[in-house]
Amino acid sequence: DVILQSDADIVLLSEIRNYKEVLFTPHILEALKAKGKIFYGSSLKTDAVILSKFPIESTTSISSESLIKCMIRLNKKTSVAVYAAHLDYTHYACYLPRGYDGVDWKKLPEPILDTEKILKQNIDSQRDEEIALFVKDAQIERQKGNLVLLGGDFNEPSHLDWTAATKDLYDHNGVIVPWHNSVTLKNNGFLDAYRVKYPDTVKNPGFTWPAYNTDVELSKLLWAKDADERDRIDFIYFYPNQKLSMTNTVI
């Protein structure tokens, strides 16, 4: 229902579970078809999935199950390389300044406010390796003249959100952090769709985690129960192209 409500042409799904060896992708395609909508889906058994109203020409695993790519031809002149990500959830270092460990999720004696220590735990994840693989592959697609889109659950905040303006908000505890992967993507020319439209991180924090669910008590959705752990860890990135214009972004 959410997919249909969005009226999206391309859908990226994260944290898919293929329970009891039943693949999720064919299941959701059949459910959409029963509603009168024809989609195509990525063909690999991964926990990131791509759906498209346009035929998918190929699906490639860029990093095991964490990052996949679909080549989608929009018309005779335009193809788009779409990447869906569910990056490594371990070493969730944005918990350290909030007084929790990002490895075992346990409460610390006190918050860790040393940026070097925070970034050390962050880099110990596999997220930077996964984004490096994306950047390398995407460069090849851009050289071919193809559009490039990347979206999904990054399990890491953005340097655009942990700034001087927010250092005393959301339990950042005075810390400004140049989070690795958002910096890498920026340095390679990729734009963060939400921050393009909403550059003011105080007026528009854009939180995607924890997600609010009216059917579940908020306490059951939290990991750092005594801290303000709200963050933006889900993103859509695009590489600028004259064929591409960003008209809106919505959470």
C-alpha positions in Angstrom: 0.0 0.0 0.0 2.9 2.4 0.8 4.5 1.6 -2.5 1.3 2.3 -4.4 0.6 5.5 -2.4 4.1 6.8 -3.3 3.4 6.4 -7.0 7.1 5.8 -7.4 8.7 4.5 -10.6 11.7 3.0 -8.7 11.6 1.7 -5.1 14.5 0.8 -2.9 13.8 -1.4 0.1 16.2 -2.1 2.9 16.5 -4.9 5.6 14.5 -7.4 3.6 14.1 -10.8 5.3 13.6 -13.9 3.0 12.0 -15.9 5.8 11.9 -19.7 5.4 13.7 -19.5 2.1 10.8 -17.7 0.5 12.2 -14.8 -1.6 10.6 -11.5 -0.8 10.9 -10.0 -4.2 8.6 -12.3 -6.2 6.2 -12.1 -3.3 5.9 -8.3 -3.3 5.7 -8.3 -7.2 2.7 -10.7 -7.0 1.1 -8.6 -4.4 1.5 -5.4 -6.5 0.2 -7.3 -9.6 -2.9 -8.3 -7.7 -3.5 -4.5 -7.1 -3.1 -3.9 -10.8 0.4 -2.6 -10.9 3.3 -4.2 -12.8 6.8 -3.9 -11.3 10.0 -5.6 -12.1 12.4 -6.6 -9.3 16.0 -7.3 -8.5 16.7 -11.0 -8.9 19.3 -11.7 -6.2 18.7 -13.0 -2.6 19.8 -9.9 -0.8 18.5 -7.7 2.1 18.4 -4.7 -0.2 15.8 -4.9 -3.0 15.1 -2.7 -6.0 11.6 -2.5 -7.7 11.0 -0.7 -10.9 8.1 0.1 -13.3 10.8 0.0 -16.0 12.3 -3.3 -17.1 15.5 -4.2 -15.2 18.3 -5.2 -17.6 20.7 -6.6 -15.0 21.2 -7.0 -11.2 24.7 -7.1 -9.7 25.8 -7.6 -6.1 28.3 -4.8 -5.4 29.0 -5.9 -1.8 27.6 -9.3 -0.7 24.0 -8.7 0.4 24.6 -5.1 1.6 24.7 -3.2 -1.7 23.1 -4.2 -5.0 22.9 -2.5 -8.4 20.2 -2.6 -11.1 20.7 -1.2 -14.6 17.4 0.2 -15.7 16.8 1.6 -19.2 14.3 4.5 -19.2 14.3 5.0 -23.0 16.6 4.6 -26.0 18.9 7.3 -24.8 18.9 7.1 -21.0 19.9 4.4 -18.6 20.2 4.7 -14.8 22.4 2.7 -12.5 20.3 2.3 -9.3 22.0 1.2 -6.1 20.2 0.0 -3.0 22.1 -0.2 0.3 21.7 -1.7 3.7 25.1 -1.0 5.1 26.8 -2.6 8.0 24.9 -1.9 11.3 27.7 -2.7 13.6 30.0 -0.1 15.2 27.2 2.4 15.3 29.5 5.1 16.6 27.0 7.9 16.8 26.0 6.3 20.1 29.3 7.1 21.8 28.7 10.8 22.4 25.2 9.8 23.6 26.7 7.6 26.3 26.2 4.2 24.7 28.6 1.8 23.0 28.0 1.3 19.3 29.2 -2.3 19.4 27.4 -3.9 22.3 24.7 -1.2 22.8 25.4 -1.0 26.5 25.4 2.2 28.5 28.8 3.8 29.1 30.0 5.3 32.4 30.0 8.6 30.5 29.7 9.9 26.9 32.8 9.7 24.7 33.3 13.1 23.2 36.7 12.6 21.5 36.1 12.9 17.7 39.1 10.7 17.0 37.7 7.9 19.2 34.2 8.2 17.6 35.6 8.0 14.1 37.9 5.1 15.1 34.8 3.0 16.1 33.0 4.2 12.9 35.8 3.2 10.6 36.0 -0.3 12.2 32.6 -1.0 10.5 32.4 -2.3 6.9 30.4 0.8 5.8 33.4 2.7 4.4 34.5 -0.4 2.4 31.0 -0.7 1.0 30.7 2.9 0.0 34.2 2.7 -1.6 33.0 -0.1 -3.8 29.9 2.0 -4.8 32.0 5.0 -5.7 34.3 2.9 -7.9 31.4 1.2 -9.7 29.4 4.4 -10.0 32.4 6.2 -11.6 32.4 3.6 -14.4 28.6 4.1 -15.0 29.0 7.9 -15.1 31.8 7.6 -17.6 29.3 5.6 -19.8 26.9 8.6 -19.5 24.5 6.8 -17.2 22.5 8.4 -14.4 23.4 7.2 -10.9 21.1 7.0 -7.9 21.9 5.5 -4.5 19.5 5.0 -1.6 18.9 3.0 1.5 19.8 2.5 5.1 23.3 3.7 5.8 23.4 3.0 9.5 25.6 6.1 9.8 24.7 9.8 10.1 25.8 12.6 7.8 28.4 15.2 8.4 25.8 17.7 7.2 23.8 17.0 10.3 26.5 16.9 13.0 27.5 20.5 12.7 28.2 23.5 14.9 24.5 24.3 14.6 23.5 21.0 16.1 26.3 20.3 18.5 24.1 21.0 21.5 21.0 19.3 20.1 19.8 15.6 20.1 22.4 14.6 22.7 25.4 15.4 20.4 26.9 16.8 23.6 28.9 19.5 21.8 30.5 17.1 19.3 30.9 17.9 15.6 31.6 14.8 13.5 32.8 14.5 9.9 31.1 11.1 9.3 33.1 9.1 6.8 30.6 8.1 4.2 28.7 11.3 3.7 32.1 13.1 3.4 33.3 10.5 0.8 30.1 10.9 -1.2 30.4 14.7 -1.1 34.0 14.6 -2.1 33.0 12.4 -5.1 30.3 14.8 -6.3 27.2 13.1 -5.0 24.3 15.2 -3.6 22.2 14.3 -0.6 18.7 14.9 -1.9 17.1 15.8 1.4 19.8 18.3 2.3 19.6 19.9 -1.2 16.0 20.8 -0.5 16.4 21.3 3.3 19.9 22.7 4.0 18.9 23.9 7.5 19.5 20.9 9.8 17.9 22.7 12.8 14.7 23.6 11.0 14.5 20.3 9.1 16.5 17.5 11.0 14.9 14.9 8.7 15.0 12.1 11.3 14.5 8.6 10.0 15.5 6.7 13.1 13.8 5.7 15.3 10.8 5.5 13.2 7.5 6.3 14.9 4.9 3.5 15.0 1.5 4.1 16.6 1.0 0.4 17.2 4.2 0.0 19.3 5.3 1.7 22.5 8.2 4.1 21.8 10.3 2.4 24.5 10.3 -0.8 22.4 11.7 1.0 19.4 14.8 2.4 21.2 18.3 1.1 21.8 19.7 4.0 23.7 16.8 4.3 26.1 18.1 7.2 28.2 19.4 9.3 25.3 18.0 11.3 22.4 19.1 8.9 19.6 17.1 10.5 16.8 19.2 10.7 13.6 19.0 10.7 9.8 20.6 7.5 8.7 18.5 6.8 5.6 19.4 8.7 2.4 18.9 9.2 -1.3 21.9 10.4 -3.2 22.3 11.4 -6.8 25.0 12.5 -9.1 24.2 15.8 -10.9 23.3 15.4 -14.5 21.5 17.7 -17.0 19.0 15.0 -17.6 18.2 14.9 -13.8 16.3 17.5 -11.8 15.3 17.1 -8.1 11.7 18.4 -7.6 10.9 17.2 -4.2 11.9 15.1 -1.2 9.5 13.8 1.5 9.8 11.8 4.6 
